[in-house]
Amino acid sequence: MKSLSHIFENYDINSLKDLDEKQRIIEILRICIIEEYKASNLYEKLASIINNSKVKEVLLDISNEEKTHIGEFETLLTKFDSDHLPSKQKGKKEVEG
């Protein structure tokens, strides 16, 4: 876990060890989703301030890959957190009317 410390400096990774395995997985997946969103947003912001089309293209491509990762982590989260999908569906219903 030492190598992840700098990535997740805002998270108390050691406290996850105190959770049961299912809850630990849920919290890890939530952290991963948050960090993937942050990475995707970073790449999009960087792409918006650069003129080189190739670099811009690569940054936007990587940003899209991060969004795929979000989908993968959310799919896993749905399998472990029984409240995740119903909450997501409720939010969708509220937005769509």
VENPEZI-V555456 format. One record per helix or strand of 2 or more residues. SS is the DSSP state (2 for helix, 1 for strand). FROM is the first residue (numbers start at 1). TO is the last residue. Records with the same first field share a line. If there is no record, write none. Layout:
SS=FROM-TO, FROM-TO
//
This chain:
2=2-4, 13-16, 21-48, 53-80, 82-96
//
